[in-house]
Amino acid sequence: MKDIFGKAGKLAAGFSGFEPRLGQEEMAEAVMKTLADGVERQDGRASLLLVEAETGIGKTLAYLVPALLSDQRVVISTATINLQDQILKKEIPLLEKVLEIDIPVLCIKGRQNYLCHYRWYQYCSSHQGSLVEDNDLRRIEEWLEKTENGDRAELSWLPDRSPLWPKISAQSNQCLGGSCPESQLCFVNRLRKRAGSARLLIVNHHLFFSDLALRQAGFGEILPRYQSVVFDEAHHLENVATNFFGKHFSYYQLLDLIGDLERQAETDLQPSEFDKLLATARGVKQRLDIFTAMFPVHRGRYPLLPLLENLGEWQKVLESLLQGLETLATRCFEVTSHGEIWNLFGDRTLLLQENIRDIAATGNDGEDGFVRWYERRERTVSLSATPVNVAEELENYLYNSVQSCIMTSATLTTAGDFKYMRERLGIAEECKTLRLQSPFDYKGKTLLYIPELGFPEASASNYMSSLRERIRELLLLSRGRALVLFTSFKAMDLVAEYLSSRLDYPVLVQGTASRHALLHQFRETNDSVLLAVASFWEGVDVSGDSLSCVLIDKLPFEVPSDPVIQARVKAIEADGGNAFFQFQIPRAILTLRQGVGRLIRSTSDNGVIGILDIRLYSKGYGRIFRASLPPSPVVRELDEVRKFFNAGNSDQVRTTEKRK
């Protein structure tokens, strides 16, 4: 690795902006060794490596280079499209130039991202739509004449929530496989052929675990066989795996099925067959509406079993829906002479029936390893059975199916310890780990501001009024140029309303425009303030003067009433553990570290991190949070923040560097 990453290495010789970093070379060596160890293992279990590589290490190149040199097919799985784009458009071209090789790489997305020719022709033949829809169809028809990939991302004009695309995309539960009359044109088949010759496969976590789940079911895998996998942004793995190893049923899943059946029936069936199927489908829709009406109208996520205990008609209504699905499946199988698609419709109906029956199984929550819950939204209800712990599934379907597995992220530890991540992902204590701290000068270029003693705690009645005024004071000191992160939409909206008439700087608020548009406007100005929640805590990469302050309203503990969180807390305590310290605090720390990491993105960046939660000092657990944060000097008075910004940062930084 020294020949590539060292001072006299190929990267330094071929790339004028390259700065050799010992941490990057050390990570590359560790990844290379893990990939080699995986080949030699005889126990059938993956060689595992956990790497925390903080911002500035250059972890992407540190795993791409050894993956390329390993002579294995390696899957690179990320959580975000931004990172995929970075790998494909920046890192791969750089390596091809520096290493003077053509890299066989392919980005694979979920099937729903590609157009299905069979569904497209079926939809066009039965279409009776508006002029707007007709125009969309013409544009797609023109696109089909020139596209090579059939990827909806090429249709920049098509809205994200277009009702048309789900009707013509390559859904796995409607694929006819080798029986499809359009198989020669199939974009997914073409993609699979190309994937067979690729050495690097770039996917996202959702696609990877979707593929694992399909392999678990014994059919329809998406990815070709691979030897090793690298998970970047690996702090998301538990949540993503939880989704794919569970079972789900929703109102809209069944509505979509009924809609697909009706469209296909118009094309395929004789009038008598059509009428019989349509009557059954509409009967199922009526039973579904009765089923959905049993759930309370209050929006949110709630445990399912306590609700069922108080619904006297539950079993009767459930059995009615299950029987309706059984009859609908039978109707589909009766008309299979019209094409293989009807077998798929029947199987799809029975899968929904199986899912709802399993989710609705009564008993003690967690006794079979799953927690059952429902989510009520304005017009729909969804039911889920979620694994309380995914460690066993990862053991069976991941660690025992690959030679090597590398997990990396800027945030995998709490207070420098990998224990939480190992326990949640079922990784043995002897697993190799590597922790690489950021090379950025946090001590010289940043401050960490925490309010003074006497500032109200987050649970106090006057916290919000104090919070919004303190945010205003800090934004005046930073002259805008700030990302303000919140743990709830309610808090964000209250602060946004307060600031709108009290701040001269542009105030951008999540939800008022697309994420892309907000970030573009924020980057292009040097005095704006961006207020956001959720996804903006990570993946926001803004260097330079546009971002000189990151403010966080409070420690990001998850909502304790969430049924999955409740079940995991209960399971830990049943084993004699302390869920608050073993589960809730580590999860909050990882989220906090992601938010704090938005400030410094390059060696020239500087600024202030503000966490407006005095529990960092007033509570004993605050020291665990503080030990997990960057080594920024801590200040608790606004005057210190004022001095920092009044010095223009640069004067203070130069003074600090002289002292060094």
ChimeraX attribute file (.defattr): number of C-alpha atoms within 10 A of each C-alpha:
attribute: neighborCount
match mode: 1-to-1
recipient: residues
	/A:1	18
	/A:2	15
	/A:3	12
	/A:4	19
	/A:5	24
	/A:6	18
	/A:7	16
	/A:8	12
	/A:9	14
	/A:10	18
	/A:11	22
	/A:12	18
	/A:13	15
	/A:14	16
	/A:15	13
	/A:16	8
	/A:17	9
	/A:18	12
	/A:19	13
	/A:20	19
	/A:21	15
	/A:22	16
	/A:23	22
	/A:24	23
	/A:25	23
	/A:26	17
	/A:27	26
	/A:28	25
	/A:29	17
	/A:30	23
	/A:31	28
	/A:32	21
	/A:33	16
	/A:34	22
	/A:35	28
	/A:36	18
	/A:37	16
	/A:38	21
	/A:39	17
	/A:40	10
	/A:41	13
	/A:42	10
	/A:43	9
	/A:44	12
	/A:45	18
	/A:46	26
	/A:47	25
	/A:48	22
	/A:49	21
	/A:50	25
	/A:51	25
	/A:52	26
	/A:53	24
	/A:54	22
	/A:55	20
	/A:56	19
	/A:57	23
	/A:58	18
	/A:59	23
	/A:60	19
	/A:61	20
	/A:62	23
	/A:63	24
	/A:64	22
	/A:65	21
	/A:66	22
	/A:67	24
	/A:68	18
	/A:69	10
	/A:70	18
	/A:71	12
	/A:72	18
	/A:73	23
	/A:74	26
	/A:75	27
	/A:76	25
	/A:77	25
	/A:78	26
	/A:79	21
	/A:80	15
	/A:81	12
	/A:82	12
	/A:83	17
	/A:84	20
	/A:85	13
	/A:86	12
	/A:87	20
	/A:88	15
	/A:89	11
	/A:90	11
	/A:91	16
	/A:92	19
	/A:93	15
	/A:94	17
	/A:95	21
	/A:96	12
	/A:97	13
	/A:98	16
	/A:99	15
	/A:100	11
	/A:101	10
	/A:102	11
	/A:103	15
	/A:104	15
	/A:105	20
	/A:106	19
	/A:107	19
	/A:108	19
	/A:109	19
	/A:110	18
	/A:111	18
	/A:112	17
	/A:113	19
	/A:114	22
	/A:115	25
	/A:116	25
	/A:117	22
	/A:118	20
	/A:119	21
	/A:120	18
	/A:121	13
	/A:122	18
	/A:123	19
	/A:124	13
	/A:125	12
	/A:126	13
	/A:127	13
	/A:128	10
	/A:129	11
	/A:130	9
	/A:131	9
	/A:132	8
	/A:133	14
	/A:134	14
	/A:135	12
	/A:136	15
	/A:137	18
	/A:138	11
	/A:139	14
	/A:140	18
	/A:141	12
	/A:142	11
	/A:143	14
	/A:144	14
	/A:145	8
	/A:146	9
	/A:147	12
	/A:148	11
	/A:149	17
	/A:150	22
	/A:151	17
	/A:152	17
	/A:153	12
	/A:154	11
	/A:155	12
	/A:156	8
	/A:157	10
	/A:158	16
	/A:159	10
	/A:160	10
	/A:161	8
	/A:162	9
	/A:163	11
	/A:164	14
	/A:165	18
	/A:166	15
	/A:167	19
	/A:168	20
	/A:169	22
	/A:170	24
	/A:171	17
	/A:172	16
	/A:173	13
	/A:174	20
	/A:175	19
	/A:176	18
	/A:177	15
	/A:178	10
	/A:179	11
	/A:180	16
	/A:181	12
	/A:182	16
	/A:183	18
	/A:184	11
	/A:185	13
	/A:186	20
	/A:187	22
	/A:188	24
	/A:189	15
	/A:190	14
	/A:191	20
	/A:192	15
	/A:193	12
	/A:194	14
	/A:195	22
	/A:196	15
	/A:197	13
	/A:198	17
	/A:199	20
	/A:200	22
	/A:201	21
	/A:202	22
	/A:203	23
	/A:204	23
	/A:205	22
	/A:206	19
	/A:207	21
	/A:208	27
	/A:209	22
	/A:210	21
	/A:211	20
	/A:212	23
	/A:213	20
	/A:214	16
	/A:215	15
	/A:216	14
	/A:217	10
	/A:218	9
	/A:219	10
	/A:220	14
	/A:221	17
	/A:222	23
	/A:223	21
	/A:224	16
	/A:225	14
	/A:226	17
	/A:227	18
	/A:228	24
	/A:229	24
	/A:230	22
	/A:231	24
	/A:232	26
	/A:233	21
	/A:234	24
	/A:235	23
	/A:236	15
	/A:237	21
	/A:238	16
	/A:239	10
	/A:240	19
	/A:241	25
	/A:242	20
	/A:243	18
	/A:244	21
	/A:245	19
	/A:246	19
	/A:247	20
	/A:248	21
	/A:249	21
	/A:250	19
	/A:251	17
	/A:252	13
	/A:253	12
	/A:254	20
	/A:255	15
	/A:256	13
	/A:257	15
	/A:258	21
	/A:259	13
	/A:260	16
	/A:261	21
	/A:262	17
	/A:263	16
	/A:264	19
	/A:265	22
	/A:266	15
	/A:267	14
	/A:268	17
	/A:269	15
	/A:270	12
	/A:271	11
	/A:272	9
	/A:273	15
	/A:274	19
	/A:275	13
	/A:276	12
	/A:277	24
	/A:278	19
	/A:279	12
	/A:280	18
	/A:281	25
	/A:282	15
	/A:283	15
	/A:284	24
	/A:285	19
	/A:286	14
	/A:287	21
	/A:288	22
	/A:289	13
	/A:290	15
	/A:291	19
	/A:292	19
	/A:293	12
	/A:294	14
	/A:295	17
	/A:296	10
	/A:297	14
	/A:298	11
	/A:299	13
	/A:300	12
	/A:301	18
	/A:302	19
	/A:303	21
	/A:304	22
	/A:305	19
	/A:306	14
	/A:307	15
	/A:308	16
	/A:309	10
	/A:310	9
	/A:311	11
	/A:312	9
	/A:313	11
	/A:314	16
	/A:315	12
	/A:316	11
	/A:317	17
	/A:318	18
	/A:319	13
	/A:320	17
	/A:321	23
	/A:322	21
	/A:323	15
	/A:324	23
	/A:325	27
	/A:326	16
	/A:327	19
	/A:328	27
	/A:329	25
	/A:330	17
	/A:331	21
	/A:332	21
	/A:333	18
	/A:334	15
	/A:335	20
	/A:336	15
	/A:337	12
	/A:338	14
	/A:339	13
	/A:340	17
	/A:341	23
	/A:342	24
	/A:343	21
	/A:344	20
	/A:345	24
	/A:346	22
	/A:347	18
	/A:348	17
	/A:349	22
	/A:350	19
	/A:351	16
	/A:352	20
	/A:353	20
	/A:354	16
	/A:355	18
	/A:356	22
	/A:357	15
	/A:358	15
	/A:359	23
	/A:360	20
	/A:361	12
	/A:362	14
	/A:363	9
	/A:364	12
	/A:365	19
	/A:366	18
	/A:367	10
	/A:368	10
	/A:369	14
	/A:370	22
	/A:371	26
	/A:372	29
	/A:373	24
	/A:374	23
	/A:375	18
	/A:376	18
	/A:377	13
	/A:378	9
	/A:379	10
	/A:380	16
	/A:381	22
	/A:382	18
	/A:383	23
	/A:384	24
	/A:385	28
	/A:386	25
	/A:387	25
	/A:388	24
	/A:389	23
	/A:390	24
	/A:391	19
	/A:392	13
	/A:393	19
	/A:394	20
	/A:395	16
	/A:396	12
	/A:397	15
	/A:398	19
	/A:399	20
	/A:400	15
	/A:401	19
	/A:402	20
	/A:403	26
	/A:404	27
	/A:405	25
	/A:406	24
	/A:407	21
	/A:408	26
	/A:409	21
	/A:410	25
	/A:411	26
	/A:412	28
	/A:413	24
	/A:414	23
	/A:415	14
	/A:416	15
	/A:417	13
	/A:418	19
	/A:419	16
	/A:420	18
	/A:421	22
	/A:422	18
	/A:423	15
	/A:424	15
	/A:425	18
	/A:426	17
	/A:427	19
	/A:428	11
	/A:429	11
	/A:430	8
	/A:431	11
	/A:432	15
	/A:433	17
	/A:434	16
	/A:435	20
	/A:436	19
	/A:437	16
	/A:438	18
	/A:439	15
	/A:440	20
	/A:441	19
	/A:442	20
	/A:443	15
	/A:444	20
	/A:445	24
	/A:446	26
	/A:447	23
	/A:448	23
	/A:449	23
	/A:450	21
	/A:451	21
	/A:452	15
	/A:453	12
	/A:454	8
	/A:455	17
	/A:456	20
	/A:457	19
	/A:458	17
	/A:459	8
	/A:460	9
	/A:461	10
	/A:462	12
	/A:463	15
	/A:464	18
	/A:465	13
	/A:466	15
	/A:467	22
	/A:468	20
	/A:469	15
	/A:470	16
	/A:471	19
	/A:472	18
	/A:473	15
	/A:474	21
	/A:475	24
	/A:476	15
	/A:477	18
	/A:478	23
	/A:479	19
	/A:480	25
	/A:481	26
	/A:482	28
	/A:483	29
	/A:484	24
	/A:485	26
	/A:486	24
	/A:487	19
	/A:488	14
	/A:489	15
	/A:490	11
	/A:491	17
	/A:492	21
	/A:493	16
	/A:494	13
	/A:495	21
	/A:496	19
	/A:497	12
	/A:498	15
	/A:499	19
	/A:500	13
	/A:501	8
	/A:502	10
	/A:503	16
	/A:504	13
	/A:505	17
	/A:506	18
	/A:507	18
	/A:508	20
	/A:509	18
	/A:510	19
	/A:511	12
	/A:512	9
	/A:513	11
	/A:514	10
	/A:515	15
	/A:516	9
	/A:517	11
	/A:518	18
	/A:519	18
	/A:520	12
	/A:521	15
	/A:522	23
	/A:523	19
	/A:524	11
	/A:525	15
	/A:526	19
	/A:527	21
	/A:528	22
	/A:529	25
	/A:530	23
	/A:531	22
	/A:532	25
	/A:533	21
	/A:534	14
	/A:535	11
	/A:536	21
	/A:537	22
	/A:538	17
	/A:539	17
	/A:540	18
	/A:541	16
	/A:542	20
	/A:543	18
	/A:544	18
	/A:545	17
	/A:546	20
	/A:547	30
	/A:548	27
	/A:549	28
	/A:550	26
	/A:551	24
	/A:552	23
	/A:553	21
	/A:554	21
	/A:555	22
	/A:556	20
	/A:557	15
	/A:558	14
	/A:559	11
	/A:560	11
	/A:561	12
	/A:562	14
	/A:563	19
	/A:564	23
	/A:565	17
	/A:566	16
	/A:567	23
	/A:568	20
	/A:569	20
	/A:570	17
	/A:571	18
	/A:572	15
	/A:573	14
	/A:574	11
	/A:575	9
	/A:576	9
	/A:577	14
	/A:578	14
	/A:579	19
	/A:580	14
	/A:581	13
	/A:582	17
	/A:583	19
	/A:584	19
	/A:585	21
	/A:586	24
	/A:587	20
	/A:588	17
	/A:589	25
	/A:590	20
	/A:591	20
	/A:592	24
	/A:593	21
	/A:594	19
	/A:595	27
	/A:596	23
	/A:597	23
	/A:598	23
	/A:599	26
	/A:600	29
	/A:601	18
	/A:602	16
	/A:603	14
	/A:604	13
	/A:605	20
	/A:606	26
	/A:607	26
	/A:608	28
	/A:609	28
	/A:610	25
	/A:611	21
	/A:612	25
	/A:613	23
	/A:614	21
	/A:615	20
	/A:616	19
	/A:617	16
	/A:618	13
	/A:619	9
	/A:620	10
	/A:621	14
	/A:622	16
	/A:623	14
	/A:624	17
	/A:625	22
	/A:626	16
	/A:627	13
	/A:628	19
	/A:629	18
	/A:630	21
	/A:631	15
	/A:632	17
	/A:633	14
	/A:634	16
	/A:635	16
	/A:636	15
	/A:637	13
	/A:638	17
	/A:639	10
	/A:640	14
	/A:641	22
	/A:642	15
	/A:643	13
	/A:644	22
	/A:645	18
	/A:646	13
	/A:647	12
	/A:648	12
	/A:649	20
	/A:650	14
	/A:651	13
	/A:652	18
	/A:653	19
	/A:654	13
	/A:655	12
	/A:656	13
	/A:657	12
	/A:658	8
	/A:659	8
	/A:660	7
